[in-house]
Amino acid sequence: MRTQVAIIGAGPSGLLLGQILAKNGIDNIILERQTGEYVLGRIRAGVLESVTVDGLERAGVTDNLKKHGLVHDGCELVFNGKRHRIDFKELVNRNVVVYGQTEVTRDLMEARAALGATTIYEASDVKLHDVNTGHPYVTYTKNGQEQRLDCDFIAGCDGFHGVSRPTIPADILKEYERVYPFGWLGLMSDTPPVAEELIYAKHERGFVLCSQRSKTRSRYYLQVPLTDKIEDWSDERFWDELKARLYPEAAANLVTGPSLEKSIAPLRSFVTEPMRYGKLFLAGDAAHIVPPTGAKGLNLAASDVLYLSDALIEYYQQNSEAGIDTYSERCLKRIWGAERFSWYMTKMLHTFEDLDDWDRKMQETEFNLLLNSEYGAKLLAENYVGLPY
């Protein structure tokens, strides 16, 4: 087979890229090692920046988002009992939309099927070849038979553990990483959210996030040691601990119920440079990971895709390689800004065992800056709703 762009990975970034390219007349085929059902079963972030919404608009998949997405004009930060609302609308005249990644993925899958574009699921043993030449190609196994896909370009949208990043030679690839000494225990339930907006709270027992997917589905997170296991946490224990870390009004408003899903995710910051090698481009988690504290993972993947789709459209429609040549630089400028913000939020709101009195005072001072400085609050709001694209 042959296509113009081979996309590795059928998550939101691969599907969004494929949809934008297809709508601009650029042929593409997506290879995914899992089943479509497995991809839809992933439970991930649900806070969308305006840049991400714009990308979904370009892909023509915002009908459901407009019907069911929840527009949030602010969020609440709580630091050892002190509460402060960050008003995005007032501070930077922008907002975010709460709409689950599962729904984004489903919308993109359905739109791709409507276009008749090809997605090959259960493609195993995917390998990238000759990516630094004029004739790259991909091999994979499907139904026991090895297949070959020739292409002009390869987009590696296959996540942190995918095959795309390791294809780049080690002497060219530079990796930056910070691993945090705790994880997030997440629980999803069909219960109304405890508040209309998200709550980020630092407590001496550990960080807590009260998030949501809809007016009837909630997602909560607790900071836990990396040694904890899911089986250590019954639903009852989770709800009791959540109430203990919330301020009294929120604890009183909390509606509990059976968990639909529970998981523990470690926290890390990770960036790869460069994001392009020859005809191979990395996008999304294949190139970077952010702590979920800043709600940037899906949004950074979307901005990568927009930079890459612009570059490829420019190449095919204007015969220009300018966007291709600057792809990595443009992405990384926005990525490092989001990494800084996620690192800042993580350091300010989590409990670290090795902090001394000075470090704790610095955490408190960071929070007080939000209380006492409009500039400080505005800077947080600008980063939360999304840095300039």
C-alpha positions as CSV (number, residue, x, y, z in Angstrom):
1,M,0.0,0.0,0.0
2,R,0.9,3.6,-0.4
3,T,-0.3,6.8,1.3
4,Q,1.0,10.4,1.7
5,V,1.1,10.4,5.5
6,A,1.4,7.3,7.6
7,I,0.1,8.0,11.2
8,I,1.2,5.7,14.0
9,G,-1.4,5.6,16.7
10,A,-5.2,6.1,16.7
11,G,-5.5,8.1,19.9
12,P,-6.8,11.7,19.9
13,S,-3.7,13.2,18.3
14,G,-3.5,10.6,15.5
15,L,-7.2,10.8,14.8
16,L,-7.2,14.7,14.9
17,L,-4.2,14.9,12.5
18,G,-5.8,12.3,10.2
19,Q,-9.1,14.2,10.1
20,I,-7.6,17.6,9.4
21,L,-5.3,16.2,6.7
22,A,-8.2,14.3,5.0
23,K,-10.4,17.3,5.0
24,N,-7.6,19.1,3.1
25,G,-7.3,16.4,0.5
26,I,-4.2,14.7,2.0
27,D,-4.3,11.0,2.0
28,N,-3.4,9.2,5.2
29,I,-3.6,5.8,6.9
30,I,-3.6,5.3,10.6
31,L,-2.0,2.2,12.2
32,E,-3.0,1.2,15.7
33,R,-1.8,-1.8,17.6
34,Q,-4.8,-2.0,19.9
35,T,-8.5,-2.5,19.0
36,G,-10.8,0.5,18.6
37,E,-12.7,-0.6,21.8
38,Y,-9.5,-0.5,23.8
39,V,-8.6,3.0,22.6
40,L,-12.1,4.2,23.6
41,G,-11.7,2.6,27.0
42,R,-8.8,4.8,28.0
43,I,-9.8,7.3,30.7
44,R,-7.9,10.5,30.4
45,A,-8.1,14.3,30.7
46,G,-11.2,16.3,29.9
47,V,-10.2,20.0,30.2
48,L,-9.9,21.6,26.7
49,E,-8.1,24.8,25.9
50,S,-9.5,27.1,23.2
51,V,-6.7,26.0,20.9
52,T,-7.9,22.4,21.2
53,V,-11.5,23.4,20.6
54,D,-10.3,25.4,17.5
55,G,-8.5,22.2,16.3
56,L,-11.7,20.2,16.7
57,E,-13.5,22.9,14.8
58,R,-11.1,22.5,11.9
59,A,-11.7,18.8,12.0
60,G,-15.4,19.4,11.9
61,V,-16.2,17.4,15.1
62,T,-17.6,19.9,17.6
63,D,-21.4,19.2,17.3
64,N,-21.4,17.0,20.4
65,L,-18.9,19.2,22.2
66,K,-21.2,22.2,21.8
67,K,-24.1,20.2,23.1
68,H,-22.5,18.5,26.0
69,G,-19.3,20.4,26.8
70,L,-19.3,22.4,30.0
71,V,-17.8,25.9,29.7
72,H,-15.8,26.9,32.8
73,D,-14.9,30.5,33.4
74,G,-12.7,29.7,36.4
75,C,-11.4,27.2,39.0
76,E,-10.9,27.1,42.7
77,L,-7.5,26.7,44.4
78,V,-7.4,25.7,48.1
79,F,-4.2,25.8,50.1
80,N,-4.4,24.4,53.7
81,G,-7.9,25.7,54.1
82,K,-7.5,29.0,52.3
83,R,-9.8,29.3,49.3
84,H,-9.3,31.4,46.2
85,R,-11.2,31.4,42.9
86,I,-9.2,32.1,39.7
87,D,-11.6,33.9,37.4
88,F,-10.4,33.2,33.8
89,K,-13.1,35.3,32.2
90,E,-12.3,38.4,34.2
91,L,-8.5,38.0,34.2
92,V,-7.9,37.0,30.5
93,N,-11.3,37.0,28.9
94,R,-11.1,33.3,28.0
95,N,-12.3,30.0,29.3
96,V,-11.9,26.2,29.1
97,V,-14.4,23.5,28.1
98,V,-14.8,20.3,30.1
99,Y,-15.4,17.5,27.7
100,G,-13.9,14.0,28.2
101,Q,-11.1,12.6,26.1
102,T,-13.2,9.5,25.5
103,E,-15.9,11.6,23.9
104,V,-13.3,13.5,21.8
105,T,-11.9,10.1,20.6
106,R,-15.3,8.8,19.7
107,D,-16.3,11.9,17.8
108,L,-13.1,11.7,15.8
109,M,-13.5,8.0,15.1
110,E,-17.0,8.5,13.8
111,A,-16.0,11.5,11.7
112,R,-13.1,9.4,10.2
113,A,-15.5,6.6,9.4
114,A,-17.9,9.0,7.7
115,L,-15.0,10.2,5.4
116,G,-14.1,6.6,4.6
117,A,-10.5,7.1,5.7
118,T,-8.5,4.0,6.6
119,T,-7.6,3.0,10.1
120,I,-5.9,-0.4,10.6
121,Y,-6.5,-1.7,14.1
122,E,-4.5,-4.5,15.7
123,A,-1.5,-3.8,13.6
124,S,1.3,-5.5,15.5
125,D,5.1,-5.4,15.3
126,V,5.1,-1.9,13.7
127,K,8.5,-0.8,12.5
128,L,9.6,2.4,10.8
129,H,12.2,2.3,8.0
130,D,14.4,4.8,6.1
131,V,12.8,7.7,7.9
132,N,15.9,9.9,7.1
133,T,15.6,9.3,3.4
134,G,13.2,10.4,0.7
135,H,11.4,7.0,0.7
136,P,10.3,6.1,4.3
137,Y,8.0,3.2,4.9
138,V,6.4,1.2,7.7
139,T,6.0,-2.5,8.1
140,Y,3.5,-4.2,10.4
141,T,1.8,-7.5,10.9
142,K,-1.9,-7.9,10.4
143,N,-3.7,-11.3,10.7
144,G,-0.4,-13.1,10.7
145,Q,0.8,-11.4,7.5
146,E,3.6,-8.8,7.2
147,Q,2.4,-5.7,5.4
148,R,4.3,-2.7,4.0
149,L,3.1,0.9,3.8
150,D,5.1,3.3,1.7
151,C,4.6,7.0,2.4
152,D,6.0,10.6,2.1
153,F,6.0,11.3,5.9
154,I,5.4,9.4,9.1
155,A,3.6,11.0,12.1
156,G,4.5,9.3,15.4
157,C,1.4,9.7,17.5
158,D,1.8,6.5,19.4
159,G,2.4,7.7,22.9
160,F,5.2,7.4,25.4
161,H,5.7,3.7,25.0
162,G,5.4,3.7,21.2
163,V,7.9,2.7,18.5
164,S,8.3,6.2,16.9
165,R,10.6,7.9,19.4
166,P,13.0,5.0,19.7
167,T,13.4,5.1,15.9
168,I,15.4,8.4,16.2
169,P,19.1,7.6,16.8
170,A,20.2,7.9,20.4
171,D,23.0,10.3,19.6
172,I,20.5,12.8,18.1
173,L,17.7,12.4,20.6
174,K,18.0,14.5,23.8
175,E,15.6,13.6,26.7
176,Y,14.7,15.7,29.7
177,E,12.9,14.1,32.6
178,R,11.7,14.8,36.2
179,V,10.0,12.0,38.1
180,Y,7.8,12.9,41.1
181,P,7.8,10.8,44.2
182,F,4.0,10.1,44.3
183,G,1.1,9.2,42.0
184,W,-2.5,10.1,41.5
185,L,-5.3,7.7,42.5
186,G,-8.3,8.5,40.3
187,L,-11.9,7.4,40.7
188,M,-14.7,8.0,38.3
189,S,-18.3,7.8,39.4
190,D,-21.8,8.5,38.0
191,T,-22.4,11.2,40.7
192,P,-23.0,14.9,40.3
193,P,-19.7,17.0,40.7
194,V,-19.1,18.4,44.2
195,A,-18.8,21.9,42.7
196,E,-19.6,23.6,39.4
197,E,-15.9,24.3,38.7
198,L,-12.8,22.3,39.3
199,I,-11.2,22.3,42.8
200,Y,-7.4,22.0,43.2
201,A,-6.6,21.6,46.9
202,K,-3.4,21.2,48.9
203,H,-3.8,19.5,52.2
204,E,-1.3,18.2,54.7
205,R,-2.6,14.7,53.9
206,G,-1.9,15.2,50.2
207,F,-3.2,16.9,47.1
208,V,-6.8,16.4,45.8
209,L,-8.5,17.4,42.5
210,C,-12.2,17.4,42.1
211,S,-12.9,17.2,38.4
212,Q,-15.8,16.2,36.2
213,R,-16.8,14.8,32.8
214,S,-20.5,16.0,32.8
215,K,-23.2,17.3,35.2
216,T,-23.8,13.7,36.2
217,R,-20.3,12.1,36.0
218,S,-17.4,13.1,38.3
219,R,-13.7,12.3,38.4
220,Y,-11.7,12.7,41.6
221,Y,-8.0,12.3,42.3
222,L,-5.9,11.8,45.5
223,Q,-2.2,12.1,45.9
224,V,-0.9,8.7,47.1
225,P,2.5,7.1,47.6
226,L,3.9,5.2,44.6
227,T,3.9,2.1,46.7
228,D,0.1,2.1,46.9
229,K,-2.0,-0.5,44.9
230,I,-5.5,-0.2,43.6
231,E,-6.6,-3.1,45.8
232,D,-5.5,-1.0,48.9
233,W,-8.2,1.4,48.1
234,S,-11.9,0.4,48.5
235,D,-14.5,2.9,47.3
236,E,-15.3,3.6,51.0
237,R,-11.7,4.4,51.9
238,F,-11.4,6.7,48.9
239,W,-14.5,8.7,49.7
240,D,-13.5,9.0,53.4
241,E,-10.1,10.2,52.4
242,L,-11.5,12.7,49.9
243,K,-13.8,14.1,52.5
244,A,-10.9,14.5,55.0
245,R,-8.9,16.5,52.5
246,L,-11.7,18.8,51.4
247,Y,-12.9,22.0,53.1
248,P,-16.1,21.5,55.2
249,E,-18.5,22.9,52.7
250,A,-17.3,20.8,49.8
251,A,-17.1,17.7,52.0
252,A,-20.8,18.3,53.0
253,N,-21.8,18.6,49.3
254,L,-19.9,15.5,48.2
255,V,-22.2,12.8,46.7
256,T,-20.6,9.4,46.8
257,G,-21.4,6.3,44.7
258,P,-19.9,3.1,43.2
259,S,-16.7,3.6,41.2
260,L,-16.9,3.1,37.5
261,E,-13.1,3.0,37.2
262,K,-10.1,3.4,39.5
263,S,-6.4,3.7,38.6
264,I,-3.1,5.0,39.9
265,A,-0.9,7.1,37.6
266,P,2.7,8.1,38.4
267,L,3.6,11.7,37.7
268,R,6.5,12.7,35.5
269,S,7.7,15.6,33.3
270,F,9.3,14.5,30.1
271,V,10.4,16.3,26.9
272,T,12.2,15.0,23.8
273,E,14.2,17.2,21.5
274,P,14.1,17.3,18.5
275,M,10.6,16.3,17.5
276,R,11.5,15.8,13.9
277,Y,14.0,13.4,12.3
278,G,14.0,13.4,8.5
279,K,10.5,12.4,7.4
280,L,9.4,11.4,11.0
281,F,7.5,13.8,13.2
282,L,6.7,13.1,16.9
283,A,3.5,14.5,18.3
284,G,1.7,14.2,21.7
285,D,2.9,11.8,24.4
286,A,5.5,10.3,22.0
287,A,7.4,13.6,22.5
288,H,6.4,14.9,25.9
289,I,4.6,14.1,29.2
290,V,3.3,16.6,31.7
291,P,2.0,16.1,35.2
292,P,-1.8,16.3,35.0
293,T,-1.9,19.1,37.5
294,G,-2.0,21.7,34.7
295,A,-4.4,19.8,32.5
296,K,-2.0,20.1,29.5
297,G,-1.5,16.6,28.1
298,L,-4.3,16.4,25.6
299,N,-4.0,20.1,24.8
300,L,-0.3,20.0,24.0
301,A,-1.0,17.0,21.7
302,A,-3.6,19.0,19.9
303,S,-1.3,22.0,19.4
304,D,1.4,19.7,18.1
305,V,-1.1,18.3,15.6
306,L,-2.1,21.8,14.5
307,Y,1.5,22.8,13.9
308,L,2.1,19.5,12.0
309,S,-1.1,19.7,9.9
310,D,-0.3,23.3,8.9
311,A,3.2,22.2,7.9
312,L,2.0,19.3,5.8
313,I,-0.8,21.3,4.2
314,E,1.7,24.0,3.3
315,Y,4.0,21.3,1.8
316,Y,1.4,19.7,-0.4
317,Q,-0.6,22.8,-1.4
318,Q,2.2,25.4,-1.6
319,N,5.2,23.1,-2.2
320,S,6.9,24.8,0.8
321,E,9.0,23.1,3.5
322,A,9.1,26.1,5.8
323,G,6.6,24.7,8.2
324,I,8.2,21.3,8.2
325,D,11.6,22.8,8.9
326,T,10.4,24.8,11.9
327,Y,7.9,22.2,13.3
328,S,10.1,21.1,16.2
329,E,11.1,24.6,17.3
330,R,7.6,25.9,17.2
331,C,6.2,23.0,19.2
332,L,8.9,23.0,21.8
333,K,8.4,26.7,22.6
334,R,4.8,26.0,23.6
335,I,5.7,22.6,25.2
336,W,8.3,24.1,27.6
337,G,5.9,26.8,28.6
338,A,3.3,24.2,29.5
339,E,5.9,22.0,31.2
340,R,6.9,25.0,33.4
341,F,3.3,25.7,34.4
342,S,2.6,22.0,35.2
343,W,5.8,21.8,37.2
344,Y,4.8,25.0,39.1
345,M,1.3,23.8,39.9
346,T,2.6,20.4,41.0
347,K,5.3,21.9,43.3
348,M,2.8,24.4,44.9
349,L,-0.1,22.1,45.6
350,H,1.4,18.7,46.5
351,T,2.8,17.4,49.8
352,F,6.5,16.5,49.5
353,E,8.0,14.4,52.3
354,D,11.5,15.9,51.9
355,L,10.5,19.6,52.1
356,D,12.1,21.7,54.9
357,D,10.5,24.7,56.6
358,W,11.9,27.0,53.9
359,D,10.3,25.0,51.1
360,R,7.0,25.0,52.9
361,K,7.1,28.8,53.3
362,M,7.9,29.1,49.6
363,Q,4.8,27.0,48.7
364,E,2.7,29.2,50.9
365,T,4.2,32.4,49.4
366,E,3.4,31.1,45.9
367,F,-0.2,30.7,46.9
368,N,-0.4,34.1,48.6
369,L,0.9,35.7,45.4
370,L,-2.3,34.5,43.8
371,L,-4.4,36.0,46.6
372,N,-2.6,39.4,46.7
373,S,-1.4,40.1,43.2
374,E,-3.7,40.4,40.2
375,Y,-0.6,39.9,38.0
376,G,0.1,36.6,39.7
377,A,-3.5,35.4,39.3
378,K,-3.5,36.6,35.7
379,L,-0.4,34.7,34.9
380,L,-1.9,31.5,36.2
381,A,-5.1,32.1,34.3
382,E,-3.3,32.8,31.1
383,N,-1.3,29.5,31.4
384,Y,-4.3,27.5,32.5
385,V,-6.6,28.5,29.5
386,G,-3.6,28.0,27.2
387,L,-0.5,29.8,26.1
388,P,-0.6,31.6,22.7
389,Y,-0.6,29.4,19.7
